[in-house]
Amino acid sequence: MISHVTIDQRDIAYDPRAQQAALPVTIHDRDGATRPSVLVMDPGQMELYAIQLEQAIAKRQASRESVVGERR
């Protein structure tokens, strides 16, 4: 049974012929076992995840700034 998936710190690959990106990931099982895999994304998914990651980064930055502001 899968517990979670983490992104590997390796470059993403893009196949222009298939119009897909391949992101290396590691699958973690509940029993502690791990195995490598690849998250394959089509252009629409790439754009959606890019937007969602930009939003998450902006929220993280805003949170950090509010904590720094509270300390002053």
Biopython code that builds the backbone (N, CA, C, O; Angstrom):
import numpy as np
from Bio.PDB.StructureBuilder import StructureBuilder

atoms = [
    (1, "MET", "N", (0.845, -1.181, 0.000)),
    (1, "MET", "CA", (0.000, 0.000, 0.000)),
    (1, "MET", "C", (0.893, 1.248, 0.000)),
    (1, "MET", "O", (1.821, 1.354, 0.801)),
    (2, "ILE", "N", (0.611, 2.160, -0.878)),
    (2, "ILE", "CA", (1.416, 3.381, -1.013)),
    (2, "ILE", "C", (1.077, 4.359, 0.113)),
    (2, "ILE", "O", (-0.089, 4.597, 0.426)),
    (3, "SER", "N", (2.128, 4.914, 0.707)),
    (3, "SER", "CA", (1.991, 5.935, 1.739)),
    (3, "SER", "C", (2.014, 7.326, 1.109)),
    (3, "SER", "O", (1.124, 8.141, 1.353)),
    (4, "HIS", "N", (3.039, 7.590, 0.297)),
    (4, "HIS", "CA", (3.164, 8.885, -0.353)),
    (4, "HIS", "C", (4.201, 8.801, -1.465)),
    (4, "HIS", "O", (4.884, 7.788, -1.620)),
    (5, "VAL", "N", (4.308, 9.874, -2.230)),
    (5, "VAL", "CA", (5.258, 9.971, -3.339)),
    (5, "VAL", "C", (6.047, 11.257, -3.157)),
    (5, "VAL", "O", (5.474, 12.303, -2.851)),
    (6, "THR", "N", (7.366, 11.184, -3.344)),
    (6, "THR", "CA", (8.200, 12.382, -3.270)),
    (6, "THR", "C", (8.900, 12.607, -4.612)),
    (6, "THR", "O", (9.195, 11.661, -5.342)),
    (7, "ILE", "N", (9.154, 13.860, -4.914)),
    (7, "ILE", "CA", (9.844, 14.229, -6.145)),
    (7, "ILE", "C", (11.339, 14.062, -5.932)),
    (7, "ILE", "O", (11.881, 14.533, -4.932)),
    (8, "ASP", "N", (12.006, 13.397, -6.862)),
    (8, "ASP", "CA", (13.455, 13.241, -6.791)),
    (8, "ASP", "C", (14.118, 14.553, -7.202)),
    (8, "ASP", "O", (13.562, 15.316, -7.992)),
    (9, "GLN", "N", (15.282, 14.803, -6.674)),
    (9, "GLN", "CA", (16.012, 16.029, -7.016)),
    (9, "GLN", "C", (16.854, 15.790, -8.262)),
    (9, "GLN", "O", (18.084, 15.828, -8.235)),
    (10, "ARG", "N", (16.145, 15.543, -9.344)),
    (10, "ARG", "CA", (16.777, 15.332, -10.644)),
    (10, "ARG", "C", (16.000, 16.148, -11.669)),
    (10, "ARG", "O", (14.871, 16.574, -11.429)),
    (11, "ASP", "N", (16.631, 16.350, -12.805)),
    (11, "ASP", "CA", (16.008, 17.152, -13.855)),
    (11, "ASP", "C", (14.775, 16.466, -14.434)),
    (11, "ASP", "O", (14.708, 15.241, -14.543)),
    (12, "ILE", "N", (13.818, 17.284, -14.796)),
    (12, "ILE", "CA", (12.633, 16.804, -15.487)),
    (12, "ILE", "C", (12.989, 16.632, -16.964)),
    (12, "ILE", "O", (13.779, 17.401, -17.511)),
    (13, "ALA", "N", (12.412, 15.638, -17.592)),
    (13, "ALA", "CA", (12.660, 15.399, -19.020)),
    (13, "ALA", "C", (11.415, 15.775, -19.806)),
    (13, "ALA", "O", (10.293, 15.589, -19.334)),
    (14, "TYR", "N", (11.617, 16.303, -21.001)),
    (14, "TYR", "CA", (10.497, 16.644, -21.870)),
    (14, "TYR", "C", (10.669, 15.949, -23.203)),
    (14, "TYR", "O", (11.728, 16.030, -23.825)),
    (15, "ASP", "N", (9.625, 15.266, -23.639)),
    (15, "ASP", "CA", (9.622, 14.574, -24.929)),
    (15, "ASP", "C", (8.751, 15.377, -25.885)),
    (15, "ASP", "O", (7.525, 15.304, -25.794)),
    (16, "PRO", "N", (9.347, 16.143, -26.800)),
    (16, "PRO", "CA", (8.544, 16.982, -27.693)),
    (16, "PRO", "C", (7.669, 16.178, -28.643)),
    (16, "PRO", "O", (6.603, 16.647, -29.041)),
    (17, "ARG", "N", (8.092, 14.994, -29.007)),
    (17, "ARG", "CA", (7.278, 14.173, -29.913)),
    (17, "ARG", "C", (5.989, 13.707, -29.220)),
    (17, "ARG", "O", (4.916, 13.729, -29.823)),
    (18, "ALA", "N", (6.100, 13.288, -27.962)),
    (18, "ALA", "CA", (4.921, 12.839, -27.218)),
    (18, "ALA", "C", (4.226, 14.003, -26.524)),
    (18, "ALA", "O", (3.109, 13.857, -26.027)),
    (19, "GLN", "N", (4.889, 15.165, -26.489)),
    (19, "GLN", "CA", (4.399, 16.341, -25.769)),
    (19, "GLN", "C", (4.094, 15.992, -24.312)),
    (19, "GLN", "O", (3.021, 16.295, -23.789)),
    (20, "GLN", "N", (5.078, 15.343, -23.673)),
    (20, "GLN", "CA", (4.929, 14.940, -22.279)),
    (20, "GLN", "C", (6.203, 15.262, -21.511)),
    (20, "GLN", "O", (7.311, 15.215, -22.046)),
    (21, "ALA", "N", (6.008, 15.589, -20.251)),
    (21, "ALA", "CA", (7.137, 15.765, -19.343)),
    (21, "ALA", "C", (7.176, 14.558, -18.417)),
    (21, "ALA", "O", (6.138, 13.997, -18.066)),
    (22, "ALA", "N", (8.376, 14.169, -18.028)),
    (22, "ALA", "CA", (8.556, 13.040, -17.121)),
    (22, "ALA", "C", (9.362, 13.507, -15.914)),
    (22, "ALA", "O", (10.520, 13.903, -16.044)),
    (23, "LEU", "N", (8.745, 13.458, -14.759)),
    (23, "LEU", "CA", (9.350, 13.919, -13.515)),
    (23, "LEU", "C", (9.710, 12.706, -12.665)),
    (23, "LEU", "O", (8.819, 11.951, -12.276)),
    (24, "PRO", "N", (10.997, 12.497, -12.365)),
    (24, "PRO", "CA", (11.390, 11.358, -11.545)),
    (24, "PRO", "C", (10.842, 11.503, -10.117)),
    (24, "PRO", "O", (10.953, 12.565, -9.506)),
    (25, "VAL", "N", (10.259, 10.437, -9.606)),
    (25, "VAL", "CA", (9.688, 10.423, -8.259)),
    (25, "VAL", "C", (10.081, 9.134, -7.554)),
    (25, "VAL", "O", (10.551, 8.186, -8.184)),
    (26, "THR", "N", (9.886, 9.111, -6.247)),
    (26, "THR", "CA", (10.051, 7.905, -5.456)),
    (26, "THR", "C", (8.726, 7.590, -4.787)),
    (26, "THR", "O", (8.115, 8.456, -4.160)),
    (27, "ILE", "N", (8.289, 6.358, -4.922)),
    (27, "ILE", "CA", (7.056, 5.896, -4.281)),
    (27, "ILE", "C", (7.442, 5.272, -2.944)),
    (27, "ILE", "O", (8.327, 4.418, -2.883)),
    (28, "HIS", "N", (6.774, 5.699, -1.872)),
    (28, "HIS", "CA", (7.035, 5.194, -0.525)),
    (28, "HIS", "C", (5.845, 4.346, -0.084)),
    (28, "HIS", "O", (4.699, 4.795, -0.125)),
    (29, "ASP", "N", (6.128, 3.133, 0.330)),
    (29, "ASP", "CA", (5.087, 2.250, 0.833)),
    (29, "ASP", "C", (4.970, 2.384, 2.348)),
    (29, "ASP", "O", (5.897, 2.847, 3.013)),
    (30, "ARG", "N", (3.837, 1.982, 2.879)),
    (30, "ARG", "CA", (3.621, 2.071, 4.327)),
    (30, "ARG", "C", (4.573, 1.192, 5.116)),
    (30, "ARG", "O", (4.848, 1.470, 6.283)),
    (31, "ASP", "N", (5.082, 0.131, 4.495)),
    (31, "ASP", "CA", (6.012, -0.762, 5.196)),
    (31, "ASP", "C", (7.449, -0.250, 5.150)),
    (31, "ASP", "O", (8.356, -0.924, 5.638)),
    (32, "GLY", "N", (7.672, 0.936, 4.567)),
    (32, "GLY", "CA", (8.995, 1.544, 4.509)),
    (32, "GLY", "C", (9.743, 1.298, 3.205)),
    (32, "GLY", "O", (10.774, 1.924, 2.959)),
    (33, "ALA", "N", (9.244, 0.404, 2.374)),
    (33, "ALA", "CA", (9.897, 0.139, 1.090)),
    (33, "ALA", "C", (9.728, 1.342, 0.167)),
    (33, "ALA", "O", (8.750, 2.084, 0.263)),
    (34, "THR", "N", (10.698, 1.521, -0.726)),
    (34, "THR", "CA", (10.614, 2.600, -1.724)),
    (34, "THR", "C", (10.948, 2.024, -3.087)),
    (34, "THR", "O", (11.606, 0.991, -3.205)),
    (35, "ARG", "N", (10.475, 2.721, -4.118)),
    (35, "ARG", "CA", (10.814, 2.317, -5.480)),
    (35, "ARG", "C", (10.739, 3.548, -6.381)),
    (35, "ARG", "O", (9.889, 4.417, -6.190)),
    (36, "PRO", "N", (11.632, 3.611, -7.358)),
    (36, "PRO", "CA", (11.622, 4.750, -8.277)),
    (36, "PRO", "C", (10.476, 4.623, -9.272)),
    (36, "PRO", "O", (10.041, 3.524, -9.617)),
    (37, "SER", "N", (10.005, 5.773, -9.718)),
    (37, "SER", "CA", (8.979, 5.802, -10.753)),
    (37, "SER", "C", (9.081, 7.138, -11.478)),
    (37, "SER", "O", (10.004, 7.917, -11.241)),
    (38, "VAL", "N", (8.130, 7.390, -12.358)),
    (38, "VAL", "CA", (8.110, 8.629, -13.127)),
    (38, "VAL", "C", (6.681, 9.149, -13.163)),
    (38, "VAL", "O", (5.743, 8.389, -13.403)),
    (39, "LEU", "N", (6.519, 10.448, -12.924)),
    (39, "LEU", "CA", (5.228, 11.109, -13.082)),
    (39, "LEU", "C", (5.208, 11.697, -14.485)),
    (39, "LEU", "O", (6.000, 12.587, -14.795)),
    (40, "VAL", "N", (4.314, 11.212, -15.334)),
    (40, "VAL", "CA", (4.212, 11.677, -16.714)),
    (40, "VAL", "C", (3.065, 12.677, -16.797)),
    (40, "VAL", "O", (1.954, 12.405, -16.342)),
    (41, "MET", "N", (3.350, 13.843, -17.386)),
    (41, "MET", "CA", (2.353, 14.917, -17.479)),
    (41, "MET", "C", (2.187, 15.377, -18.916)),
    (41, "MET", "O", (3.160, 15.508, -19.658)),
    (42, "ASP", "N", (0.942, 15.619, -19.295)),
    (42, "ASP", "CA", (0.675, 16.197, -20.612)),
    (42, "ASP", "C", (0.754, 17.722, -20.488)),
    (42, "ASP", "O", (0.872, 18.228, -19.372)),
    (43, "PRO", "N", (0.691, 18.469, -21.597)),
    (43, "PRO", "CA", (0.844, 19.929, -21.528)),
    (43, "PRO", "C", (-0.143, 20.616, -20.579)),
    (43, "PRO", "O", (0.240, 21.536, -19.857)),
    (44, "GLY", "N", (-1.379, 20.191, -20.574)),
    (44, "GLY", "CA", (-2.361, 20.807, -19.687)),
    (44, "GLY", "C", (-2.024, 20.593, -18.220)),
    (44, "GLY", "O", (-2.176, 21.501, -17.402)),
    (45, "GLN", "N", (-1.571, 19.403, -17.893)),
    (45, "GLN", "CA", (-1.181, 19.114, -16.512)),
    (45, "GLN", "C", (0.050, 19.923, -16.119)),
    (45, "GLN", "O", (0.133, 20.425, -14.998)),
    (46, "MET", "N", (1.011, 20.051, -17.045)),
    (46, "MET", "CA", (2.203, 20.847, -16.749)),
    (46, "MET", "C", (1.821, 22.287, -16.429)),
    (46, "MET", "O", (2.330, 22.867, -15.469)),
    (47, "GLU", "N", (0.936, 22.862, -17.221)),
    (47, "GLU", "CA", (0.524, 24.247, -16.985)),
    (47, "GLU", "C", (-0.238, 24.378, -15.669)),
    (47, "GLU", "O", (-0.009, 25.322, -14.912)),
    (48, "LEU", "N", (-1.134, 23.446, -15.393)),
    (48, "LEU", "CA", (-1.903, 23.482, -14.145)),
    (48, "LEU", "C", (-0.976, 23.384, -12.941)),
    (48, "LEU", "O", (-1.108, 24.163, -11.997)),
    (49, "TYR", "N", (-0.037, 22.433, -12.960)),
    (49, "TYR", "CA", (0.870, 22.260, -11.828)),
    (49, "TYR", "C", (1.816, 23.442, -11.684)),
    (49, "TYR", "O", (2.190, 23.799, -10.568)),
    (50, "ALA", "N", (2.206, 24.055, -12.796)),
    (50, "ALA", "CA", (3.054, 25.249, -12.719)),
    (50, "ALA", "C", (2.311, 26.374, -11.995)),
    (50, "ALA", "O", (2.889, 27.054, -11.147)),
    (51, "ILE", "N", (1.051, 26.567, -12.323)),
    (51, "ILE", "CA", (0.235, 27.598, -11.665)),
    (51, "ILE", "C", (0.071, 27.278, -10.186)),
    (51, "ILE", "O", (0.225, 28.154, -9.336)),
    (52, "GLN", "N", (-0.241, 26.022, -9.881)),
    (52, "GLN", "CA", (-0.449, 25.634, -8.487)),
    (52, "GLN", "C", (0.829, 25.772, -7.670)),
    (52, "GLN", "O", (0.779, 26.182, -6.511)),
    (53, "LEU", "N", (1.966, 25.437, -8.256)),
    (53, "LEU", "CA", (3.233, 25.599, -7.539)),
    (53, "LEU", "C", (3.568, 27.068, -7.330)),
    (53, "LEU", "O", (4.074, 27.437, -6.270)),
    (54, "GLU", "N", (3.296, 27.914, -8.320)),
    (54, "GLU", "CA", (3.509, 29.355, -8.154)),
    (54, "GLU", "C", (2.653, 29.884, -7.014)),
    (54, "GLU", "O", (3.126, 30.699, -6.223)),
    (55, "GLN", "N", (1.413, 29.443, -6.912)),
    (55, "GLN", "CA", (0.526, 29.863, -5.832)),
    (55, "GLN", "C", (1.051, 29.401, -4.474)),
    (55, "GLN", "O", (1.030, 30.163, -3.508)),
    (56, "ALA", "N", (1.516, 28.169, -4.400)),
    (56, "ALA", "CA", (2.054, 27.641, -3.143)),
    (56, "ALA", "C", (3.304, 28.410, -2.722)),
    (56, "ALA", "O", (3.479, 28.707, -1.540)),
    (57, "ILE", "N", (4.166, 28.732, -3.671)),
    (57, "ILE", "CA", (5.377, 29.504, -3.375)),
    (57, "ILE", "C", (5.005, 30.900, -2.875)),
    (57, "ILE", "O", (5.610, 31.398, -1.926)),
    (58, "ALA", "N", (4.020, 31.530, -3.502)),
    (58, "ALA", "CA", (3.576, 32.857, -3.075)),
    (58, "ALA", "C", (2.983, 32.802, -1.663)),
    (58, "ALA", "O", (3.227, 33.699, -0.856)),
    (59, "LYS", "N", (2.211, 31.761, -1.362)),
    (59, "LYS", "CA", (1.630, 31.612, -0.012)),
    (59, "LYS", "C", (2.730, 31.401, 1.024)),
    (59, "LYS", "O", (2.665, 31.940, 2.128)),
    (60, "ARG", "N", (3.732, 30.620, 0.662)),
    (60, "ARG", "CA", (4.855, 30.387, 1.580)),
    (60, "ARG", "C", (5.588, 31.689, 1.848)),
    (60, "ARG", "O", (5.927, 31.989, 2.993)),
    (61, "GLN", "N", (5.831, 32.458, 0.807)),
    (61, "GLN", "CA", (6.522, 33.745, 0.966)),
    (61, "GLN", "C", (5.694, 34.700, 1.829)),
    (61, "GLN", "O", (6.237, 35.368, 2.709)),
    (62, "ALA", "N", (4.395, 34.767, 1.582)),
    (62, "ALA", "CA", (3.526, 35.649, 2.367)),
    (62, "ALA", "C", (3.519, 35.231, 3.839)),
    (62, "ALA", "O", (3.506, 36.076, 4.733)),
    (63, "SER", "N", (3.529, 33.930, 4.076)),
    (63, "SER", "CA", (3.556, 33.418, 5.451)),
    (63, "SER", "C", (4.855, 33.804, 6.142)),
    (63, "SER", "O", (4.845, 34.228, 7.298)),
    (64, "ARG", "N", (5.961, 33.659, 5.444)),
    (64, "ARG", "CA", (7.256, 34.043, 6.010)),
    (64, "ARG", "C", (7.300, 35.532, 6.331)),
    (64, "ARG", "O", (7.803, 35.939, 7.378)),
    (65, "GLU", "N", (6.764, 36.340, 5.412)),
    (65, "GLU", "CA", (6.779, 37.793, 5.618)),
    (65, "GLU", "C", (5.897, 38.186, 6.799)),
    (65, "GLU", "O", (6.233, 39.113, 7.537)),
    (66, "SER", "N", (4.787, 37.501, 6.986)),
    (66, "SER", "CA", (3.909, 37.839, 8.112)),
    (66, "SER", "C", (4.557, 37.453, 9.439)),
    (66, "SER", "O", (4.369, 38.150, 10.436)),
    (67, "VAL", "N", (5.310, 36.363, 9.472)),
    (67, "VAL", "CA", (6.012, 35.950, 10.687)),
    (67, "VAL", "C", (7.113, 36.955, 11.015)),
    (67, "VAL", "O", (7.283, 37.326, 12.177)),
    (68, "VAL", "N", (7.859, 37.399, 10.011)),
    (68, "VAL", "CA", (8.920, 38.384, 10.216)),
    (68, "VAL", "C", (8.301, 39.694, 10.695)),
    (68, "VAL", "O", (8.853, 40.352, 11.576)),
    (69, "GLY", "N", (7.154, 40.078, 10.121)),
    (69, "GLY", "CA", (6.477, 41.307, 10.523)),
    (69, "GLY", "C", (5.986, 41.251, 11.960)),
    (69, "GLY", "O", (6.001, 42.268, 12.653)),
    (70, "GLU", "N", (5.553, 40.088, 12.421)),
    (70, "GLU", "CA", (5.081, 39.934, 13.794)),
    (70, "GLU", "C", (6.216, 40.044, 14.802)),
    (70, "GLU", "O", (5.997, 40.450, 15.943)),
    (71, "ARG", "N", (7.431, 39.683, 14.387)),
    (71, "ARG", "CA", (8.581, 39.706, 15.270)),
    (71, "ARG", "C", (9.085, 41.124, 15.516)),
    (71, "ARG", "O", (9.780, 41.383, 16.498)),
    (72, "ARG", "N", (8.735, 42.026, 14.631)),
    (72, "ARG", "CA", (9.240, 43.415, 14.738)),
    (72, "ARG", "C", (8.515, 44.185, 15.787)),
    (72, "ARG", "O", (8.811, 45.359, 16.007)),
]
sb = StructureBuilder()
sb.init_structure("model")
sb.init_model(0)
sb.init_chain("A")
sb.init_seg("    ")
for serial, (resi, resn, name, xyz) in enumerate(atoms, 1):
    if name == "N":
        sb.init_residue(resn, " ", resi, " ")
    sb.init_atom(name, np.array(xyz, "f"), 0.0, 1.0, " ", f" {name:<3s}", serial, name[0])
structure = sb.get_structure()
